[in-house]
Amino acid sequence: MLPTKLALVLRDDLPANFAANAAAVLGLTLGARLPDLLGEDARDADGTVHLGLNTHPVPVLTAPAERLKALHRADRVLKIGFTEVARRSRAYPEYLEALSRAEDPDFVAVALFGPRAEVTRLTRELPLFA
C-alpha cells in the first residue's frame, strides 16, 4: 500500500461538463506539482510506446460547496483549489486579477495529496462522483 494518497473532490452540484473541466485542470496541476508520481513509459505487445501514467489511484468524490472550502483549509496535505473565479476566467491574467479581488471565493473542486491516513481522514465519508 502506498504511503501517500490522492483524492479529487468535486462540488456535488456540478454539471458533467464543468466536472470534467475541473478534473482536467486539477489533474494537470497535480502532474506538474508531483512529477515523481509518474510511472515509467511502457510498450504494448505491438511495441507501441505508452507514456507513463500516475501511479496512484485517484478517487473522484463529491462534496457540498462549504465542505470544499474546509478541505482547502486543511493542514498537513497539499491542496489545489479550483475556484469559480478560475472557472469563469478565459485567460490566466484575467484570473489573477479577479482572484486578487475575491475575498472568499467559492470552490468548484479541490485536489488533495498527502499522507494516506490524513487524506483518508478528510475524505472517508464523501461519496464517489457518479
Buried (B, 14 or more C-beta within 10 A) or exposed (E): EEEBBBBBBBBBEBEEEBBEBBBEBBBEBBEEEBEEBEEEEEEEEEEEEEEEEBEBEBBBBBBEEEBBBEBBEBEEBBBBBBBBBBBEBEEEEEBEEBEEEEEEBBBBBBBBBBEBEBBEEBBEEBEEBE
